[in-house]
Amino acid sequence: MRLPSLLLSLLALLVFTGCNTYERRAKQKADVFATLSPETRTRLENKSILVGDTFDMVYIAVGNPDEKLQSTTATGATTTWIYNRYWQEYQGDAYDGFRRVVVRDPKTGASTVYLEPVSRPIYTDRKQPILRITFTDGKVTVIEQPKT
């Protein structure tokens, strides 16, 4: 009885949270999306951003950024959206001590005690910027991507 209710709960969570897909973002920004040409809609669906695009167009194409930075320069205020890639990097094993293992000989009934080393994997959280988009006066002015 618990398994069906757990599966139903997970399904409901998926339905209500959903994926942040191009279609969902286009619906959220329907007023802007309706004004775009078919060529621009196709470009945004392919996650292609150009200088001159607006905040809403970038959001429709690639979603919310991981970080937002506000800067003030001599020429005015800018906003930078940063998109990151996250992963865990394996660093090796840490030894936590020993575990006692008792093995009983079925023929003699004698017990032998062994000590086994106990270890656990160590991972480091990593982050790498993969896209930086700078806006000035609400329009994209700079697009930075690392070479691959």
DRENPA-3360 file (N, C-alpha, C; in nm, 2 decimals, always signed):
BEGIN
1 = MRLPSLLL = +0.08/-0.12/+0.00/+0.00/+0.00/+0.00/+0.09/+0.13/+0.00 ~ +0.20/+0.12/+0.06/+0.29/+0.24/+0.07/+0.35/+0.27/-0.07 ~ +0.39/+0.17/-0.15/+0.45/+0.19/-0.27/+0.36/+0.27/-0.37 ~ +0.23/+0.23/-0.39/+0.15/+0.31/-0.48/+0.13/+0.45/-0.44 ~ +0.12/+0.48/-0.31/+0.11/+0.62/-0.26/+0.23/+0.70/-0.28 ~ +0.35/+0.63/-0.27/+0.48/+0.69/-0.29/+0.49/+0.73/-0.44 ~ +0.46/+0.63/-0.52/+0.46/+0.66/-0.67/+0.37/+0.77/-0.71 ~ +0.25/+0.77/-0.65/+0.15/+0.88/-0.68/+0.21/+1.02/-0.64;
9 = SLLALLVF = +0.27/+1.02/-0.52/+0.33/+1.15/-0.47/+0.44/+1.19/-0.56 ~ +0.52/+1.10/-0.61/+0.63/+1.14/-0.70/+0.58/+1.19/-0.83 ~ +0.48/+1.13/-0.88/+0.41/+1.17/-1.01/+0.35/+1.31/-0.99 ~ +0.28/+1.33/-0.88/+0.22/+1.46/-0.86/+0.33/+1.57/-0.85 ~ +0.44/+1.54/-0.78/+0.55/+1.63/-0.77/+0.61/+1.67/-0.91 ~ +0.63/+1.57/-0.99/+0.67/+1.59/-1.13/+0.58/+1.68/-1.21 ~ +0.45/+1.65/-1.20/+0.35/+1.73/-1.27/+0.35/+1.87/-1.23 ~ +0.35/+1.90/-1.10/+0.34/+2.03/-1.05/+0.47/+2.11/-1.06;
17 = TGCNTYER = +0.58/+2.05/-1.05/+0.71/+2.12/-1.07/+0.75/+2.13/-1.21 ~ +0.73/+2.01/-1.28/+0.76/+2.01/-1.43/+0.90/+2.04/-1.46 ~ +0.93/+2.03/-1.59/+1.06/+2.07/-1.64/+1.06/+2.21/-1.68 ~ +1.17/+2.28/-1.67/+1.18/+2.42/-1.72/+1.21/+2.41/-1.87 ~ +1.12/+2.37/-1.95/+1.14/+2.35/-2.09/+1.12/+2.48/-2.17 ~ +1.16/+2.48/-2.29/+1.13/+2.59/-2.39/+0.99/+2.62/-2.39 ~ +0.90/+2.51/-2.41/+0.76/+2.53/-2.42/+0.70/+2.60/-2.30 ~ +0.74/+2.56/-2.18/+0.69/+2.61/-2.05/+0.74/+2.76/-2.04;
25 = RAKQKADV = +0.86/+2.79/-2.08/+0.91/+2.92/-2.07/+0.84/+3.01/-2.17 ~ +0.81/+2.96/-2.29/+0.74/+3.04/-2.39/+0.60/+3.07/-2.34 ~ +0.53/+2.98/-2.27/+0.40/+3.00/-2.22/+0.40/+3.11/-2.11 ~ +0.51/+3.10/-2.03/+0.52/+3.20/-1.92/+0.54/+3.34/-1.97 ~ +0.60/+3.35/-2.08/+0.63/+3.48/-2.15/+0.55/+3.50/-2.28 ~ +0.42/+3.45/-2.27/+0.33/+3.45/-2.39/+0.32/+3.58/-2.46 ~ +0.31/+3.69/-2.38/+0.29/+3.82/-2.44/+0.41/+3.86/-2.53 ~ +0.54/+3.83/-2.49/+0.66/+3.85/-2.56/+0.67/+3.75/-2.68;
33 = FATLSPET = +0.64/+3.63/-2.65/+0.65/+3.52/-2.75/+0.56/+3.54/-2.87 ~ +0.44/+3.60/-2.84/+0.35/+3.62/-2.95/+0.40/+3.73/-3.05 ~ +0.49/+3.81/-3.01/+0.54/+3.92/-3.09/+0.66/+3.88/-3.18 ~ +0.71/+3.76/-3.15/+0.84/+3.71/-3.22/+0.80/+3.65/-3.35 ~ +0.90/+3.67/-3.45/+0.88/+3.61/-3.58/+0.90/+3.46/-3.57 ~ +0.86/+3.38/-3.66/+0.88/+3.24/-3.66/+1.03/+3.20/-3.66 ~ +1.11/+3.28/-3.73/+1.25/+3.25/-3.74/+1.32/+3.27/-3.60 ~ +1.27/+3.38/-3.53/+1.33/+3.41/-3.40/+1.28/+3.30/-3.30;
41 = RTRLENKS = +1.16/+3.25/-3.31/+1.11/+3.15/-3.22/+1.19/+3.02/-3.24 ~ +1.22/+2.99/-3.37/+1.31/+2.87/-3.40/+1.45/+2.88/-3.34 ~ +1.50/+3.00/-3.36/+1.64/+3.03/-3.30/+1.64/+3.02/-3.15 ~ +1.54/+3.07/-3.08/+1.53/+3.06/-2.94/+1.51/+2.91/-2.89 ~ +1.43/+2.84/-2.97/+1.41/+2.70/-2.94/+1.54/+2.62/-2.95 ~ +1.63/+2.66/-3.04/+1.76/+2.60/-3.05/+1.87/+2.66/-2.96 ~ +1.82/+2.74/-2.86/+1.91/+2.80/-2.76/+2.02/+2.89/-2.82 ~ +1.98/+2.96/-2.92/+2.07/+3.05/-2.99/+2.04/+3.19/-2.95;
49 = ILVGDTFD = +2.13/+3.26/-2.89/+2.11/+3.40/-2.84/+2.20/+3.49/-2.92 ~ +2.15/+3.61/-2.95/+2.22/+3.71/-3.03/+2.23/+3.84/-2.96 ~ +2.33/+3.92/-2.99/+2.34/+4.05/-2.94/+2.21/+4.13/-2.98 ~ +2.15/+4.20/-2.89/+2.03/+4.27/-2.91/+1.90/+4.20/-2.86 ~ +1.91/+4.07/-2.82/+1.80/+4.00/-2.76/+1.77/+4.07/-2.62 ~ +1.64/+4.05/-2.58/+1.60/+4.11/-2.45/+1.61/+4.00/-2.34 ~ +1.59/+4.05/-2.22/+1.59/+3.96/-2.10/+1.49/+3.84/-2.12 ~ +1.37/+3.88/-2.17/+1.26/+3.77/-2.19/+1.30/+3.67/-2.30;
57 = MVYIAVGN = +1.37/+3.72/-2.40/+1.41/+3.63/-2.51/+1.52/+3.53/-2.46 ~ +1.61/+3.58/-2.38/+1.71/+3.50/-2.33/+1.65/+3.40/-2.23 ~ +1.56/+3.44/-2.15/+1.49/+3.35/-2.06/+1.42/+3.24/-2.13 ~ +1.35/+3.28/-2.24/+1.28/+3.18/-2.32/+1.38/+3.07/-2.38 ~ +1.49/+3.12/-2.42/+1.59/+3.03/-2.49/+1.66/+2.94/-2.39 ~ +1.71/+2.99/-2.28/+1.79/+2.91/-2.19/+1.75/+2.91/-2.04 ~ +1.64/+2.98/-2.01/+1.59/+2.97/-1.87/+1.66/+3.07/-1.78 ~ +1.63/+3.05/-1.65/+1.69/+3.13/-1.54/+1.84/+3.11/-1.53;
65 = PDEKLQST = +1.91/+3.21/-1.50/+2.06/+3.19/-1.48/+2.08/+3.14/-1.34 ~ +2.20/+3.08/-1.32/+2.24/+3.04/-1.19/+2.28/+3.15/-1.10 ~ +2.34/+3.26/-1.16/+2.38/+3.38/-1.09/+2.34/+3.50/-1.17 ~ +2.32/+3.61/-1.10/+2.29/+3.74/-1.16/+2.38/+3.84/-1.09 ~ +2.46/+3.92/-1.18/+2.54/+4.02/-1.12/+2.50/+4.16/-1.18 ~ +2.50/+4.26/-1.09/+2.47/+4.40/-1.13/+2.60/+4.47/-1.12 ~ +2.63/+4.55/-1.23/+2.75/+4.63/-1.23/+2.71/+4.77/-1.28 ~ +2.79/+4.87/-1.23/+2.78/+5.00/-1.27/+2.91/+5.05/-1.33;
73 = TATGATTT = +2.91/+5.09/-1.46/+3.03/+5.13/-1.53/+3.01/+5.28/-1.57 ~ +3.11/+5.34/-1.63/+3.11/+5.48/-1.67/+3.00/+5.50/-1.78 ~ +2.97/+5.40/-1.85/+2.87/+5.41/-1.95/+2.73/+5.37/-1.90 ~ +2.71/+5.32/-1.78/+2.58/+5.29/-1.73/+2.58/+5.16/-1.65 ~ +2.46/+5.12/-1.62/+2.44/+4.99/-1.55/+2.43/+4.87/-1.64 ~ +2.49/+4.76/-1.60/+2.48/+4.64/-1.67/+2.43/+4.53/-1.58 ~ +2.37/+4.42/-1.64/+2.33/+4.30/-1.57/+2.40/+4.19/-1.64 ~ +2.46/+4.10/-1.56/+2.52/+3.98/-1.62/+2.45/+3.85/-1.57;
81 = WIYNRYWQ = +2.41/+3.77/-1.66/+2.35/+3.64/-1.62/+2.46/+3.53/-1.65 ~ +2.48/+3.45/-1.55/+2.58/+3.34/-1.56/+2.51/+3.21/-1.54 ~ +2.55/+3.12/-1.64/+2.50/+2.98/-1.64/+2.62/+2.89/-1.61 ~ +2.60/+2.80/-1.52/+2.71/+2.71/-1.47/+2.68/+2.57/-1.50 ~ +2.78/+2.49/-1.51/+2.77/+2.34/-1.51/+2.82/+2.29/-1.38 ~ +2.75/+2.20/-1.32/+2.78/+2.15/-1.18/+2.81/+2.00/-1.19 ~ +2.91/+1.95/-1.12/+2.94/+1.81/-1.11/+3.02/+1.78/-0.98 ~ +3.03/+1.65/-0.96/+3.12/+1.61/-0.84/+3.24/+1.54/-0.90;
89 = EYQGDAYD = +3.35/+1.57/-0.84/+3.48/+1.51/-0.89/+3.53/+1.42/-0.78 ~ +3.56/+1.29/-0.82/+3.61/+1.19/-0.73/+3.75/+1.23/-0.68 ~ +3.78/+1.23/-0.55/+3.91/+1.27/-0.50/+3.98/+1.15/-0.44 ~ +3.92/+1.04/-0.42/+3.99/+0.92/-0.37/+3.90/+0.87/-0.25 ~ +3.97/+0.78/-0.17/+3.90/+0.72/-0.06/+3.96/+0.77/+0.07 ~ +3.87/+0.79/+0.17/+3.91/+0.82/+0.31/+3.89/+0.69/+0.39 ~ +3.99/+0.66/+0.47/+3.98/+0.54/+0.55/+3.93/+0.58/+0.69 ~ +3.83/+0.51/+0.73/+3.76/+0.55/+0.85/+3.80/+0.46/+0.97;
97 = GFRRVVVR = +3.88/+0.36/+0.95/+3.92/+0.27/+1.05/+3.90/+0.13/+1.01 ~ +3.86/+0.04/+1.10/+3.85/-0.10/+1.07/+3.72/-0.15/+1.12 ~ +3.68/-0.26/+1.06/+3.55/-0.33/+1.10/+3.59/-0.47/+1.14 ~ +3.53/-0.52/+1.25/+3.56/-0.65/+1.29/+3.48/-0.76/+1.22 ~ +3.54/-0.86/+1.17/+3.47/-0.96/+1.10/+3.50/-1.10/+1.17 ~ +3.40/-1.17/+1.21/+3.41/-1.30/+1.27/+3.37/-1.41/+1.18 ~ +3.47/-1.50/+1.15/+3.44/-1.61/+1.06/+3.44/-1.74/+1.14 ~ +3.34/-1.82/+1.13/+3.33/-1.94/+1.21/+3.36/-2.06/+1.11;
105 = DPKTGAST = +3.45/-2.14/+1.15/+3.49/-2.26/+1.08/+3.38/-2.37/+1.10 ~ +3.31/-2.41/+0.99/+3.20/-2.51/+1.01/+3.24/-2.64/+1.06 ~ +3.37/-2.68/+1.03/+3.42/-2.81/+1.07/+3.46/-2.82/+1.22 ~ +3.53/-2.72/+1.26/+3.59/-2.72/+1.39/+3.50/-2.64/+1.49 ~ +3.42/-2.55/+1.44/+3.35/-2.46/+1.53/+3.43/-2.35/+1.58 ~ +3.56/-2.34/+1.55/+3.64/-2.23/+1.60/+3.61/-2.10/+1.52 ~ +3.62/-1.99/+1.59/+3.60/-1.86/+1.54/+3.73/-1.79/+1.52 ~ +3.74/-1.72/+1.41/+3.86/-1.64/+1.38/+3.81/-1.49/+1.36;
113 = VYLEPVSR = +3.88/-1.40/+1.42/+3.85/-1.26/+1.40/+3.94/-1.19/+1.31 ~ +3.89/-1.12/+1.21/+3.97/-1.04/+1.12/+3.93/-0.90/+1.13 ~ +4.03/-0.81/+1.10/+4.00/-0.67/+1.10/+4.01/-0.63/+0.95 ~ +3.90/-0.57/+0.90/+3.89/-0.52/+0.76/+3.90/-0.37/+0.76 ~ +3.97/-0.31/+0.67/+3.97/-0.16/+0.66/+3.84/-0.12/+0.60 ~ +3.79/+0.00/+0.66/+3.66/+0.06/+0.61/+3.70/+0.19/+0.55 ~ +3.65/+0.21/+0.42/+3.67/+0.34/+0.35/+3.54/+0.39/+0.30 ~ +3.55/+0.52/+0.26/+3.44/+0.58/+0.19/+3.49/+0.68/+0.08;
121 = PIYTDRKQ = +3.42/+0.69/-0.03/+3.47/+0.78/-0.13/+3.45/+0.92/-0.10 ~ +3.54/+1.00/-0.15/+3.54/+1.15/-0.12/+3.52/+1.22/-0.26 ~ +3.42/+1.31/-0.26/+3.39/+1.38/-0.38/+3.39/+1.53/-0.35 ~ +3.43/+1.61/-0.44/+3.43/+1.76/-0.43/+3.33/+1.81/-0.53 ~ +3.25/+1.91/-0.48/+3.15/+1.97/-0.57/+3.23/+2.07/-0.66 ~ +3.20/+2.07/-0.78/+3.27/+2.16/-0.88/+3.17/+2.24/-0.96 ~ +3.21/+2.35/-1.00/+3.13/+2.44/-1.08/+3.21/+2.51/-1.19 ~ +3.16/+2.52/-1.31/+3.23/+2.58/-1.42/+3.13/+2.67/-1.50;
129 = PILRITFT = +3.16/+2.80/-1.51/+3.07/+2.89/-1.59/+3.08/+2.84/-1.74 ~ +2.96/+2.83/-1.80/+2.95/+2.78/-1.94/+2.89/+2.89/-2.03 ~ +2.83/+2.99/-1.97/+2.77/+3.10/-2.05/+2.75/+3.22/-1.96 ~ +2.80/+3.34/-2.01/+2.78/+3.47/-1.95/+2.72/+3.56/-2.05 ~ +2.61/+3.62/-2.01/+2.54/+3.71/-2.10/+2.53/+3.85/-2.03 ~ +2.58/+3.95/-2.09/+2.57/+4.08/-2.03/+2.47/+4.17/-2.10 ~ +2.38/+4.23/-2.02/+2.28/+4.32/-2.08/+2.31/+4.46/-2.04 ~ +2.28/+4.55/-2.14/+2.29/+4.69/-2.11/+2.16/+4.75/-2.17;
137 = DGKVTVIE = +2.09/+4.83/-2.08/+1.96/+4.89/-2.12/+1.86/+4.78/-2.16 ~ +1.87/+4.66/-2.10/+1.77/+4.55/-2.13/+1.80/+4.47/-2.26 ~ +1.91/+4.50/-2.32/+1.95/+4.42/-2.44/+2.08/+4.35/-2.42 ~ +2.10/+4.24/-2.49/+2.23/+4.16/-2.48/+2.33/+4.25/-2.55 ~ +2.44/+4.27/-2.48/+2.56/+4.34/-2.54/+2.68/+4.25/-2.55 ~ +2.69/+4.15/-2.46/+2.81/+4.06/-2.46/+2.76/+3.92/-2.44 ~ +2.81/+3.82/-2.52/+2.79/+3.68/-2.50/+2.93/+3.62/-2.48 ~ +2.95/+3.55/-2.37/+3.08/+3.49/-2.35/+3.06/+3.34/-2.33;
145 = QPKT = +3.13/+3.26/-2.40/+3.13/+3.11/-2.39/+3.27/+3.06/-2.40 ~ +3.31/+2.96/-2.31/+3.44/+2.91/-2.32/+3.45/+2.82/-2.45 ~ +3.57/+2.82/-2.50/+3.60/+2.74/-2.62/+3.59/+2.59/-2.58 ~ +3.53/+2.51/-2.67/+3.53/+2.36/-2.63/+3.61/+2.28/-2.73;
% end
